[in-house]
Amino acid sequence: MPDSKSARIGLHVRELRKRRGLTQRELASASAVSLATIRKLEQGTGGEPRLETLRALAIALQVSTSTLLRRDAPADEPAGDEWAEVRAALMTSPTPTYAGEGAPTARGLHAALQAAGPLFSSDRFAELATVLPSLLRDAGVLDTVDPLARACRGRLLQLTGWLLTQMRQFDAAEHALTRALAVAVDEQDGAATITTQCWLMLRTGRLAEARQLAERWADDVEPRLSRATADELSSWGWLTLRLSAAAVRDARPEEAADALRMAKAAAAALGREHTPGGDFLRTFGPTTVTLKRTENAAVSGRPDVVLQLAEQIRSAEMPPTSNNWNRHLLDVADAHARLRHYAEAVDVLDGINVASPQWLPQQRYARDIMSRVIKRRRTLTPQMRTLADVTGVPV
């Protein structure tokens, strides 16, 4: 297998082209990618292709873009750091060359980012580790004077910061979110980045910092409820939820309750779940507030309240792989475990694993719940053993 990324991609293209029974000229015609570019790519010369070029080739070859970008390794080779290439693309400013093509375009990046959207919203982390380096590289060479290029770069950096926080790549996540805030196109865009930044602070134990940041931004963007747009209500509502989450963890229950009341007011004004611009990270409404009320009850050590609130939530209102929904289900599993409803706790964890098999192994919370279950059981069912393996709990 070639060492360089461009040579590796070229080999995948050549192998798939031959498997489909296509000549280079036929692939060029089917993909609208120039014959010269395909030749250079398969020869491993001329640098990396643009991501929009790989997308066109992938469609013509009837595979995903991540298939062309995949890194193969021998079965006996130890797993490396799957996020190393993402961090490198994020933290450095290379001057890439492209395989017989011009530089990436804002329109092409926008299309590639939209195509990658389901990878983020469906927790397909392995594919994202493969696709993100090229996306970040292409975004980095665009001139952000172009409004579309600026919006795309900001959105990509927001998503990257969210993903790397999920993957516990905290320093790189901080860098991505700082850069996203610097290119925010408006106040709502900035508030979305701050919401994720507060979550990063919560995950790293910076409770006072998260509380102060959320409070400052919530004060700045607070709308007049009678005139607020749905997007404004969503932005303000999420900031108040982050404020509440930081306060309850920082042993400030009255502040947490006050912030939660503000979030409920925003949700009541909306009257429904609202997703600004189709961004799954910004979905906000009455159900989201109830999810976070449940989370606060879990943090406060009130498993009975967690289960009471969970009864009020209709799962049909949330996508099965929504990060907020999965986090809620962990609270439910934890409540069952604390009340010694071990079979129910295991059933909830098993449901998460079926819906989000790449998400659950990343959650220390899930590992803690399974540890509690295992310590209380003399014998383990096959389901429990499977979940112990998934969450990394020794049996």
N, C-alpha and C positions, 0 to 999 in steps of 0.2 A: 504494500500500500504506500503510495507516495507520501512524503512528509509534509509538503506545503499544502495549504488549504486550497489554493487554486488548482493544483494538480489533482488533488483528491476529488474536487467537484467535477473536474473534467473527466476523470475516470468513471465516475458515477453516470455522467451524461452519456458517455460513449457506450457503457454497458447497457444502459436502459434503451438507448437508441437502437442498438443491435437487437435487443430482446424484442422490441416492437417491430423489427423488420424494416426500419427506416434508413435511408441514406442521409448524409449530412444535408444535402439539398432539400430533401423531403421534410426533414425536421425544421429547416429554416422556413420553408413555406408554411408548415402547420403552426409554427410558433410566432411568425413575423419577426424573428430574430435573424440578423444578417448571417449569411453563410460564412463570411470572414470571421465573425465573432465566434460562431460554433467551432470553426476549425482551430482558432487560437485557444479556445477554451479546452477542447479535447487534447490539444498538444501541451497544455499547461503553460502557455506563454501569454504575455500581455496583461497579467495581473488578474485580480478577482473580478467576476462579473457583478453588475448591479443586482440588487435583490429583485427589482422589477423584471430583469432579464431572466433570472432563475424562475420566477413565478410563471412567466410565459412558457419557458421550456418545460416546467413541471406539468402545466396544463396539457401541453401537447404530448407529453410522455405518460400522461394519466397517473401521476404520482403526486404526493405532496411536496411542497418546497423543501420541507425539512428532510425529505428522503435524499434530495440532491446535496444537502449540506451535512448529512450525517457523518460522524467520525466512527469508523469501524476499528475494532481492536481485537486481538486474539483472545480466545476464551480464557486463557490462563493469565492474561495481563491484568494487574490490579487496577481497580477503578481509580481514576484520577479526580481532580477537582473539576466538577462539571460546570462550574460557574467562572472558571479562570478566564475563558475567552470573553465572556460577558464583561467581567471587570476590566479586562485589558481594553476592550473597545470603548468602555465608558470612561476610563480614567486617563487615556492617552489621546493625543490628537495627531494621528498619522496622516500622511498625504498619500492616499491610495491611488493606484493606477487601475484602469479598467480595461477589460479584455476587448480591445478594438471598439470601444464605445465612448460616448461622451459621459460627462458626469451625471449622477442621478438627478431626476427632476422632482419637483415638489408634488406634481400630480402622480408620478409613479410611486413615490414614497407613501402618499396618502392611500393609494390602492393597496400597497403592501401592508400598511398598518391596519387597514380595515380587514384584510384577509387574516391577519394575525390575531384580531380581536377575540375570536372564539377560543384560541389557545389560552388566553388570559382568563376569560370568564368560565372556562371549563376545567381549570386547574391542570392543564397539560404541560407540566413543568419540563419534562424531558425534551419535548419539541421546542419549547421556548429557549432552552439552553442552547439549542442548535441554531435557531433562527435569529435570536436577538443580536449577536455580534454583527451580522451583516446589516440589520436594520439600524443599529446605532452608528455604524461606520458611514452608511449612506446619509443618515440624518446629519451627521457631523460636518459634511462638506457643503450642505445647502446654505444659501445666504438667507438669514432670517429677516432680511428686509422684506422679502416676499411673505405676505400674511399667511398663506397656506403653508409655506415651509416652516414658519415660526410656530403655527398651531400644531403641525405634525411633530415637530421636535419636542415641544412642550408636552404633548400628550404621550409620546413615546417615553420621555423621561419620567413622567408621572407613573406610568404603568411599570416601568423598570424599577423605580423606587419602591412601589408597592410589592412587586414580585420579590425583590431582593430582601425586603423586610420579612416577607413570608419565609424565605429560605435562610434567614438568620445571617445574611451577608450585610451586616448593619453599617459598616463604614461606607461600602459602595452604595448602599441605599441612601444614606445621608447625602452623598455626593450627587446622586441622580436627582434627588428632590430639591437640593439647593439650586442646581442648574435649571430644573423645571420652573421653579419660582422666578428665576431671573428672566425667563422668556414668556412668562404668563401673559396671555393676550388681554385679559381683563380681570376685574376683581373676583368674579365667580371662578375663573380658572385658577387664580391664586389661592382662593379659599379651598378648592379641591385639593391642591397640593399640600396646604397646611393641614388639612384633615388627615392626610396620610402621614405627614411628618409628626403629628401628635401621636398617631398610632405607633410609629417607630419609637418615639420617646417612651411610650407606655411599655413597650416590649423590652426596652433597655433600662427600665427602672428610673427614668428621669421624670418622676411624677410631678414635682413642682414646676419644672420647665414646661411640661406638656400642659399643665393647668393654666399657667400664665399665658402661654402662646395661644391656646384655644380661647381664653377669656378676652385677650386683646383683639383677636380677629373677629370674635363674635360681636364684640362691642362695635367694631368698625363697620361690619356688614349688616348689622341688625336692620331689618326693613320695617316699614310701617305695615302691619299685618293686613290692613284693609286695602292696601294698594300694591302689595308685593306680588311679583310674578312667581310662578311655580319654581323656577330655577333659583330665585333669591331665597325662597322659603327652604328649599332643599339645602342650599349652601349654609345658611344660618343654622338650620336644624342639625346638620352634621357637626358643626362646630360646638353647639351646645351639648350634643351627645359626647363628644370627646372631652369637653369640660367636665361633664358628669362622671365619665369613666375615670378621669385623672383624680377627681376629688374623692370619689368613693374609695379608690385604692390608697389615697393619701390620708385616710382616716378623717375626712371632712364630710360627714354624712349630710349635714344641712346644706352645704354648698352643692353636693351631688344632687340632692332632691330639688333644689332651686333650678339648677341647670336642666334637670329632666322635665320640670314643669314648662320651661321655655320650649324645649323640644316638642312636648305634647301640644303646646299652643301652635307651633309651626305646622305640625302634622294635622291638627284639627282644621287649620286654615286650608290645607291642601285637600283633606278629605279622602285621600287615596295615596297609593304608592306612585311616586313620580320619578322618572329616570331622565335627568337632563341630558339631551343630546345622545341618548342611547348608551350613556356611560354607566356600566353596571356598578362601578364603585360609588356613584353618587345617588343611587336609588334611595329615596327617603319617603317616609309616610307613616301612618299609624302603626303598621305592622313592624316596621323597622324600629320604631320607638319601643314597642312592646318587647322586641328581641333584646334591646339594650336595658330595659327595665329588668328583664330576666337575668341578664348578665350581672347587673349591679346586685341583685339578690344573691346570686351565686358567690360573688366576691365577698358579700357581707355574711356568708355562711348560713343562708336561710334556704335549705333545699326544699322545704315544704312550699315556700312561696314560688320557687323556681317551677315546680310542677304545676302549681295553680295557674301561674301565668302562661305556661306552655299550653295548657288546655284552651286558652283563648286565641291561640294562633292557628291559622289555617295554613297548612304546608303548601297548598296549591297556590298561595300568593307569592311564594318564593321559589326561584329556580333550584333544583335539587343540588346543584354544585355551587350555589351562592356562598361566598366566604362567610357572610353574616349568618346565613342559615346553618352552615356547618358548625360555626362557633356556638350557636344556640344549642344545637344538638349535643355538643360536648357538655354544655351546662346541664342539659337534661340527663345525660348519662352520669355525670358527676353527682347530681342530686339523687338519682336512683342508688348509686353506689354508697353514698353517705347514709341513706336510709336503709341500707342492706337489701335493696332490691337488685341483687346481683344479676339475675337472668335478664331483667329489663335493661340494666346498664349495658350488658353485652349485646343485646339485640339492637340497641341504639347505635353502638359503635360499629356493629356489623353492617347496619344500613348505610352509615357514612362511608365505610370501606367499599361497599358496592358502588355507591354513587361517585365517590372521589378517591380512587385508590392511590393517586399520587399526592393527595393533600394530607391524608391521615398520618402517614409515616413522619411528616414534618412537625407534628404537634406534640410537644412535651406534655401538654395537658392530657392528651389521650394516653400517653405512657403512664402518667401518674394515676389516672383512673384505673387502667388495667392492673397496675401494681397493687392498688388497694383491693381489687377484686381477687387477684391471685392469692394474696396473703390470707384472705378469709376463706379460701376454698381448699379442701383436702384433696379433691380430685378435680381435674380440668376436663371440660368437654373438648371435642375437636374444634369447635367454634372458638373457644377461649384460647386454645393453643395457636390457632391461626392468627388471632388478633394480637396475641403476645408477640409472635414473630413480626407482624406488621409494625407494631409500635415500638419494638426493640426492648421488650421486657424479658429478662431471663426467666425461664420456667424451672 
